[in-house]
Amino acid sequence: MITIYHVPNSRSQRIVWLMEEMEEPYRLETFGIPVPDSFLEVNPLGSVPTIVDDDADEPITMFESIGILLYITGRRLVAGDEKATALAVGPRPSAEHYAAHLQMLHFGEADLATPIGTIFRTRVFTGEQTNNTIADQLGQLDKRLAYLDNYLADGRQWVTGDRFTIADISIGYAFLLAEFTKSEITLPPHVAAYWQRLQARPAYKRAQAAA
Ligand SMILES: N[C@@H](CCC(=O)N[C@@H](CS)C(=O)NCC(=O)O)C(=O)O
């Protein structure tokens, strides 16, 4: 079974959401920040998500959320699990489909969640509410959200087309983080509608209730 070391509203929510999409049992170890000292024995960086997979030959520990989404679905895809295969864009996607999927998967963390997290950390840990770095990151976010809005304007339901994948979990979590940290970003219309669709998913709701 997978154990998820979890802080509510943090990036570990991505992994809880994935497990709920796959309807697979998991174990939650929930705590707050600052993390307990005992957790540093599992992940010396003290960051979440961290998972331990004790179904592997030797227990596997991982701590990067996008890597974990790929690991969990990838292992099950190889084993022929249909749900995980669909969430990872199928066993043999076209080059175009696969490239778009990987790009959007990383866009959710690198281009959206990271600047939101940086703004939040700056405000909490330096006490500065506005400075040039925050203004620059907000500008970057506006540009990236405008890109995403245009990308969704063709009427697609999910970022990789008509099939929900882990790329949607990656991006959807960035909106949750923006709300949780009260970041002053405005979601453009297609992105706002997409966020509504994501929140309406039964697995999203179950993940929010579980964690
Ligand atoms: N790129 C990492 C970022 C992980 C990260 O920064 N997690 C935050 C919570 S969302 C955390 O653990 N912060 C506490 C700390 O780093 O001390 C990922 O996607 O997993």
PDBQT file of the ligand as one rigid body, heavy atoms in Angstrom, charges set to zero:
ROOT
HETATM    1  N1  LIG A 301       8.354  20.636  -6.068  1.00  0.00    +0.000 N 
HETATM    2  C1  LIG A 301       7.905  19.996  -4.854  1.00  0.00    +0.000 C 
HETATM    3  C2  LIG A 301       7.554  21.065  -3.857  1.00  0.00    +0.000 C 
HETATM    4  C3  LIG A 301       7.255  20.506  -2.482  1.00  0.00    +0.000 C 
HETATM    5  C4  LIG A 301       6.944  21.606  -1.489  1.00  0.00    +0.000 C 
HETATM    6  O1  LIG A 301       7.500  22.703  -1.532  1.00  0.00    +0.000 OA
HETATM    7  N2  LIG A 301       6.036  21.295  -0.555  1.00  0.00    +0.000 N 
HETATM    8  C5  LIG A 301       5.697  22.247   0.468  1.00  0.00    +0.000 C 
HETATM    9  C6  LIG A 301       4.209  22.163   0.787  1.00  0.00    +0.000 C 
HETATM   10  S1  LIG A 301       3.195  22.495  -0.606  1.00  0.00    +0.000 SA
HETATM   11  C7  LIG A 301       6.448  21.927   1.732  1.00  0.00    +0.000 C 
HETATM   12  O2  LIG A 301       6.657  20.775   2.049  1.00  0.00    +0.000 OA
HETATM   13  N3  LIG A 301       6.860  22.957   2.456  1.00  0.00    +0.000 N 
HETATM   14  C8  LIG A 301       7.504  22.799   3.733  1.00  0.00    +0.000 C 
HETATM   15  C9  LIG A 301       8.993  22.891   3.623  1.00  0.00    +0.000 C 
HETATM   16  O3  LIG A 301       9.543  22.841   2.496  1.00  0.00    +0.000 OA
HETATM   17  O4  LIG A 301       9.615  22.995   4.668  1.00  0.00    +0.000 OA
HETATM   18  C10 LIG A 301       6.728  19.089  -5.195  1.00  0.00    +0.000 C 
HETATM   19  O5  LIG A 301       6.069  19.339  -6.219  1.00  0.00    +0.000 OA
HETATM   20  O6  LIG A 301       6.478  18.133  -4.470  1.00  0.00    +0.000 OA
ENDROOT
TORSDOF 0
